[in-house]
Amino acid sequence: MPDLTRADWRRCRPPLPLALLTLALLQAQGASAQDAGLDAPITLKRSPQLLETIPKTQRGELPSFVDGDRISGRPDLETVIEGNASLRRGDTVIHADRLEYYQPEDLAKASGNVRVNQAGNVYEGPQLELKLETFEGFFNKARYRFLASGGHGDAERIDFVDSNVSIARQATYTTCRREDYPGWMPAWLLSAATLTTDTEENVGVATDARLSFMGISTPPFPSLSFPLSNDRKSGFLPPTIGMGSVNGIDITVPYYWNIAPNRDATFYPEVMSKRGVNLGSEFRYLEKDYSGDLRLDLMGSDRLVGERYDEKVNTQLQQLANGEIQAKDLDLRRPVSRRWGLWANHHQQFDAKALGLDSLAANVTINRVSDDDYWRDFTRTPSLTQRLLSNDARLDWSKGDWSGLVRALKYQTLQYDLSPILPPYDRLPQITANYNKYDWHGFDFSLNTDYSRFRGDPVQQQQPNGERVFAQASLSRPFLTPGTFVIPKLQLHASSYQFDAPLSNGASSANRTVPTFSLDSGMIFERDASFFGRAFRQTLEPRAFYVYTPYRDQSLLPNYDSAANDFNFATVYTENAFSGNDRISDSNTLTVGVTSRLIDPESGAEAARFGIAQRLRFADQRVTLPGGTPVSDRISDLLLGAQINWTPQWSVDGTVQYNPDDHKSTRTALSARYNPGSYRNISAAYRYQANTTPTSNDGNKSLDVSWQWPVNDLWGDKGKDLGPGRGQGGGRWYAVGRLNYSLQDRKLTDGVLGFEYDGCCWIGRVVLERLTTGQATANTRIMFQIEFVGFASIGSSPMRTLTQNIQRYQPLRQPFPAPSRFTNYD
């Protein structure tokens, strides 16, 4: 063992308060899986086949090789090897001072510095008896180390049942390395009366077990199990315990069911002190032609609903007493306290060849919850949009240059009194067919068709439901040279509407046909340049984009799916000022711009990019969205953008929309990132959006900062580069967090603050999270977790919060593929 200093010991020794808090959380017993909490990914496998290094049926046919200083014995009876003795058969190697092998019984007896390497798992001790073919026997006063997890320990005796199963008596287990703890005082240690390990199932089961952390032990557990690798296993997962302003004390004891290599389920009953009990479940499956997942959460009764109802009634009664409302306006309906959420995803591939197609696939997505407040109360909702929950079933197909889909899309909109939103339209159904043909005698042709039946609330939407058939044909002829491009294009938009109720002019149907001509052109110049002593290839790329679309009156047409395009570099060179198909903008515009890039001539990497663009309007844009006003500005805002990646460590990105009439910016987005190495990352962003209508303030300004950084850097301890997912050495603190601050309101809107501590074989995390769920409400919770590396994790996992909020966040530990037995080959 290498010499270690007192400072090395302090690096891996955990703080005592963390030990006390960890043991206080150990109140449940059962099985666990490394990183198998609710937030951790568990990989499903398509094939259930298990690979063995050597099939059991062939073990008896393998030859045996012996070696040593002196060899004696009788042929076909026994062989005695003395001095540096070794016996090898297949993946099993025995080293000892003296080794006796009895061929009729296939029995090996070893004594003196015995070492057994069985497929990378190592056992050491003074005395061994072992039948090589069946791997039956025993080992006295043994030490052992498992290759897959790095876990090790010692035992009074180990009985080998077969090549996979062994039973250690009066045993210990830990993943702490001896070289990290002088005097062999590991941070955590599992002690058990018996410890049964199954390397085929990659699971260990301990009876009458105690877990010690920092010398403080838990009460004995009758039985518990743990993984020997990163593979999945059935059993109870460690409990997660958290605390928040909405749920109160939150305790979850999950149970994981490894049904098959390609199917599993998780059941997670959750007790919330302020609200009640939530029963959650998740089922996943992965087959050759289809895959998916299903999740269901159910609360029989939520006390939070009753508290909100009481507050609402008291507020209404106060308003009634003050004369603010009348008795008829009272809403005394008691909401249902049963809360539930259902989420499902299914993807399936069909045999397209049998139908004469190139591909045919189905996708089904379900997102449904019980009530409008669900998004505020449950932060684990898996939907990307918290308040617009899509329920979507679609069938996609392709055949040569043709493609299309058949779809049914329905939304559940979660309304909030302080911030109401207008629901989007359901499409029941939508049918599309698209044709794309490139380089047909130098021409590019496309045809996009769409039939949609739009359904919504006519009163809320203030327009009738209806159906629309839309078609757009496009023909272009690119003229390309190495340094120039000219692309003229003709487009024809045609739409036909049928309405459930007449429009304001009495019409129950409408038609629209709009042609568009565009001409896109540009040049690319290159030269060799040098800036700040560094050689580059610099480009200059001027571009001009002209669009002409005649005016067609569309003011009476309903708007089902159109919205104004954002003004940025991605949309400034497009024909239509609107997205969707209900509005085709009339245009007589010319967009001019220029881009310059600095390219590294050796790697081809783009070190910097600068761009500027502006749109010139020759006639007013008269087509608007409902309630909009015509656009009469002859010169648009000036769009300025830059992106600088001077070195891999630094990155700066910025976009400014400048109004030449007001001589000020109407929108600014600036961001910077500094990433000098692993686990060192700082990102900052400033955003400004001017108000479109006059108000008391001058716009929306926010500052967003996130970071992950080793605190030890402050006193010169830079750590080690151990590779991704392995940390930077023991005894290191890491600061993590994200702050989103509103400059005009002078308050924190969202925030995450925390610390991580790497104790070599264990990791401690404490994270405080504050999420704004409305204009006047916020949810605050604290998450504490101890991860015993290679064994189990207890507490409330903050990993999902850190990954979603911190750019380029790197976990201190990540699962790795099981090492080959040849990594520990004798």
Helices and strands as residue ranges (DSSP letters): H 6-12, H 16-25, G 56-61, E 65-67, E 70-74, E 78-89, E 92-102, E 107-118, E 121-131, E 136-145, E 152-160, E 165-173, G 178-180, E 188-198, E 203-213, E 216-217, E 221-227, E 235-236, E 240-244, E 248-252, E 255-260, E 263-272, E 276-286, E 290-299, H 303-321, G 327-329, E 339-349, G 353-355, E 359-369, H 374-377, E 388-399, E 402-413, E 426-440, E 443-455, H 458-461, E 466-476, E 479-480, E 484-499, E 509-523, E 525-531, E 534-549, E 563-564, E 578-579, E 587-599, E 606-617, E 638-647, E 650-659, E 664-677, E 680-689, E 700-710, G 711-715, E 732-742, E 747-758, E 762-772, E 778-788, E 792-795, H 799-805, G 821-824
